Amino acid sequence: MSEKRKYKKRYCKYCEAKVEFIDYKDIESLKFSLSERYKIMPRRLTGNCKKHQDMVAKAIKRARAAAFVPYIVSRKEVINNPFELLK
């Protein structure tokens, strides 16, 4: 049988900071939940609780609709740091 892998426990940074609402205009806090290709990272990687992960996902979707965050990144153009474009 395979052995269970032991991961370190990740804690929700929004719960520790007692955040009640995640604003879609605050790109600096949202970029920690986005991958380098601007995909929403899952809870197991970010450590967010379900309530805050839902709020982050909704805020990212709203930021995409308002054109603060791009929907996709071109595969042909390699970008070293895509978050520099968000400034």
N, C-alpha and C positions, 0 to 999 in steps of 0.2 A: 504494500500500500504506500501511497505517496505521503510524505510528511507535510503537515500544514506549515505554510510559511508564516513567519511572525513579522508583522509590520509594526512600526511604531504608531501609536495612536495619534491621529491628527485631530486638532481641535478647531472649532469654528472661530475664525478671527472676528467675525461679526458679532457673535455671542459674547466674546470676551470684551469687545468694545461697546457692547450694549447698543447696537445699532437697531433702530426701529424701522427705518426706511432707507432703501438704496436708490439714489437718484441716478437717472439715466444720463444726466449731463456731466457727472463726475467720472470722466474717462480714466483718471489716474487710479481709482480704486477698482474699476471694472477690468483693467488690463491684466490683473493677476488671475482672473478667471477665464482669460482667453489664451488660446494657443498661438504659436507663431503664424498660423494660417487663419487666425481669427475665428476659430471654432470654440464653442463653449466647452470648457473642461468639465469632466464629471466630478461628482461629489467625492469619489474615492481618491481622486488626485488632489483636489483643493482642500478637502477636509471640512467643507461647509456642512451645516445641518440642513435638513430638508426644507425648512421654512426659508432660510436665507438663500439656499440654492435656487429655489423657485423665484425669489425676489431678484436675484442676480440674473437669471435667465430672462425674466420679463424686462429688466432694465436694459440688458444687452439687445434684446429684440427691439425695444423702443429706440435705443440709440442707433441701431441699424436703419430703422425707418426714418429717423431724423437726419441721417447721413453723417453722424458723428463717428461711426465705426463702419468699415466696409463689410459687405456681405461675403465677398470672396477675394482671394489674392491670386493673381495670375501665376500659373505654374512655370511659365516661360521666363518670367523676370525674377531673378533671385534677389531677395532683399535681406541685407544683413540684420538690420534691426527694424522690424515693421512698425514698432511703436513710436519711432521718431516721426513718422508721418502724421500721428494723431495730435501733435502739438499745435 
